[in-house]
Amino acid sequence: SSDLDALRIVFSGFWDSATMSRYQQALRQRAEAAGGMTSVKRVLLDLGNCAIQSQDVIDSMQKVIEHYAGQISEYGMVLPPSPLLSMQMKKLMLPWPISYFESEDEAAAWLAS
């Protein structure tokens, strides 16, 4: 809906370049449908069921985040169980305001606030 101000994006498994391309295409289609701007101000990135990703996928995620950074006021992230992926994602998110969560309940409360 046009009044949506918070969005939860769930990542799971291992992403390859084809998966990342489909994700980027879905984002483009959503942006076009919304007239190029999003009303979403807070985004929760849920990596609770995500595997360690290749550097290519991490780089692509960074490009997506950079593209939308001017429109998003705050990010939240459900940290993955992998310490290595947690470290990758924390490094990726350094430039942006973000809250990290260990549990689904904490993340849901943040998203609803």
C-alpha positions in Angstrom: 0.0 0.0 0.0 1.1 3.6 -0.5 1.1 4.3 3.2 3.4 1.5 4.1 6.3 3.0 6.2 8.0 -0.2 7.4 9.1 -3.2 5.4 10.5 -6.6 6.5 12.7 -8.4 3.9 13.5 -12.0 4.7 16.6 -13.6 3.3 17.2 -17.3 3.5 19.7 -19.9 2.3 22.6 -19.2 0.0 22.1 -16.7 -2.8 23.9 -17.0 -6.1 24.1 -14.2 -8.8 20.9 -15.4 -10.4 19.0 -15.1 -7.1 20.5 -11.6 -6.6 19.4 -10.6 -10.1 15.8 -11.7 -9.5 15.8 -9.8 -6.2 17.1 -6.6 -7.9 14.5 -7.0 -10.6 11.7 -7.4 -8.0 13.0 -4.2 -6.3 13.0 -2.3 -9.6 9.4 -3.5 -10.4 8.2 -2.4 -7.0 9.9 1.0 -7.4 8.3 1.5 -10.8 4.9 0.6 -9.4 5.4 3.1 -6.6 6.4 5.9 -9.1 10.1 5.7 -8.4 10.0 6.7 -4.7 9.2 4.5 -1.7 7.1 5.5 1.3 9.1 3.0 3.3 11.2 4.7 5.9 12.3 1.7 8.1 13.5 -1.6 6.7 14.1 -4.8 8.7 16.6 -7.1 7.0 15.9 -10.6 8.4 19.0 -12.8 8.0 18.0 -15.3 10.7 17.9 -18.2 8.2 20.6 -16.9 5.9 23.8 -18.7 5.0 27.3 -17.1 4.5 27.2 -15.3 1.2 29.8 -14.9 -1.5 31.6 -11.5 -1.8 29.8 -10.9 -5.1 26.4 -11.2 -3.4 27.6 -9.0 -0.5 28.8 -6.4 -3.0 25.4 -6.5 -4.8 23.6 -6.1 -1.5 25.7 -3.0 -0.7 24.8 -1.5 -4.1 21.1 -2.0 -3.4 21.4 -0.5 0.1 23.3 2.5 -1.3 20.7 3.0 -4.0 17.9 3.3 -1.5 19.9 4.9 1.4 18.5 8.4 0.7 14.9 7.2 1.1 15.4 4.9 4.2 15.7 6.6 7.6 16.6 3.5 9.6 17.5 -0.2 9.1 17.1 -3.1 11.5 18.7 -6.5 11.1 17.9 -9.9 12.6 21.4 -11.2 12.9 22.2 -14.6 11.2 23.4 -17.5 13.3 26.8 -17.5 11.5 29.4 -15.2 13.2 31.1 -14.8 9.8 28.0 -13.6 8.1 27.1 -11.3 11.1 30.6 -9.8 10.7 30.1 -9.4 6.9 26.7 -7.7 7.4 27.9 -5.4 10.2 30.8 -4.2 8.0 28.4 -3.7 5.1 26.0 -1.6 7.2 28.6 0.6 8.9 27.6 3.8 6.9 23.9 3.6 7.8 21.8 3.9 11.0 20.9 0.4 12.1 19.7 -1.6 15.0 20.7 -5.2 15.4 18.5 -7.9 16.9 19.2 -11.4 18.2 15.6 -12.5 18.3 12.5 -12.3 16.1 10.5 -10.8 19.0 12.9 -7.9 19.4 12.9 -7.2 15.7 9.0 -7.3 15.4 8.7 -4.9 18.3 11.2 -2.5 16.6 9.4 -2.7 13.3 6.0 -2.1 14.9 7.2 0.9 17.0 
